[in-house]
């Protein structure tokens, strides 16, 4: 929680501004990782990301979130992002495609060059995902570049 507050302070977002941004009908989400697969596995790869992800999705389908996880090299990593979610045709709003982008921090030492444009320990990241949701439950397949994919599971709470 302290990390979230520090990130919000860095962005000059006050608690009052954040609360004003949240409206009736928006969804607060929580996700965790359940499976990770690297396309070209190496002995040093970590396949247990221990993802903790918090996300708010607006009624307009714009979204913002913060993720805390262990990267492929078992380093604590953070991803602060914004994005958009599109419903997939003919899925009756069960299937969707999501695209997020934002700064990622945590690739250090000998692994700092494993993520492109990693300057001062922070790199831009763009993560596409395909998801399925039913009522409050959802699962996503998140593609992390040419390195691999992660399957997540979570739930959403609709704000009344």
N, C-alpha and C positions, 0 to 999 in steps of 0.2 A: 504494500500500500504506500509505503514511503517513496518508493521509486515512481509510482504514478503521480504523487503529489509534486515531487521534484520535476518531473517532466512537464506537468501543467504549469508550474512556476516558471520554468525555462521558456515556455511558450507565451508567457504573460497572459494566461487565461485564469481569471479569478474564479473561485467557486460559484459566485453569483452568475457570471457569464456562462459557465458550463451548465448550471441548472436552467437558465433561461433558454439555452439551446435545446434542451430536452423537452419534448412535447407529448401530449396525450396521443397514444397510438404508436409511439416509437417502441423499439424493442431493445432491451438490454440482453446481451448474450455472453455466455461463458463457454469456452471450448478447452479440450485437452487432447493431446496426441495419443493415438492408440497403436499406430504402426508407421514405421519409416522404412523406405527402400531407396538405397543408392543405386544409380544406374551402373556405375563401375565401382563396386565395393572394394574398400581397402581395409587392411587390419586396423588402422587408426580411426576408422569411421565409427561414430557413435550412432546407434539406431534407436536410442531411448532419449527423446528430446525433452521429456518432462514439461511439455508446453502448458502454460497457464495463459489464457487469452481472454481479455475482456473487450467487448465490442458494443457499440450502439449503432443501430440501423434506423435511420429516419423513415417516416412514411414514404418519402420521396425516393427511397432506396439508396440514398447517399449514406455512407457509413464512416465511422472512425473507430480506431481501437489501439490497444497496446498489448504486445505479446512478450512474455518472458519464457525463455527456453534454453536448453543446452544445444549448441550448434553441432555440426558434424564432427567437430574436433573436441567435444566435451567442454566447451567454454561457455560461461554464462553470457547470454545474448539477449538484447532487447530490440524490439521492432515497433516503432510508433508510426501509424499509418492512417490514410484516408483512402476511400475507394467508392465503388459503385457496384450494385448487384442487379443483374438482369434475369428475369424469369425466362426459362427455356420454353419455346413454343410447344404446344401440345402435351405439356406435363401437368396441366391444371395447377400451376404455381407450386408444384412439389419440387421440380428441378430448377436449378439456377446456375449462372456463371457469375463469378465475382472477381474483380480485379482491384488489387490494393497497391499502394505505393507510399514510400516514406523512408526515413532514415533508419538504418540498422547499425547497431553497435555491439561489438563483442568479439570480432575476429582479430586476435592479437598474436604477437610473437611470430613464430615460424609460419603461422597460418593466416597472417594478415593479408596476404595476396591471394587467398583462396576465394575472395569476393572482390569483384571488379570495383575500381575507383575508391578503395578503402583508404581515405586520407584522414589522418588524425584519429583513426579507429572508428570512423563513421563512414558508411557507404550508402548510396541510394539503392533501394531494393524495389522491385516490382514483382508481385506474386499473384499469378492467376490461380483460380480454384474452381472446381465444379462441385456443386453441393446438392443435397436432397434434404428436404425438411417435411416433417409431418407434425402438425400442431406445434408444440413447443420444442420438439426434439429435432436435431439436425446433425448431419455428418458431411464433411467436405474432404475432397482430395486436393491437396495444395501442392502445386508444382514449384519446386525451388530450383529454378534455372536448369542448367544441364546436369545438375548434381543428383536429383532424385525427386521423390514425392513423399508426402506425409498424409496419413489418413487421420482425421480428427473426429471427435464426437462431442456434442454439447447440447445446450438448451438455451431457449430464449424466454424472456419474461416480457410480455406486452404491458406497457404502462397505461393505466387507466386514468 
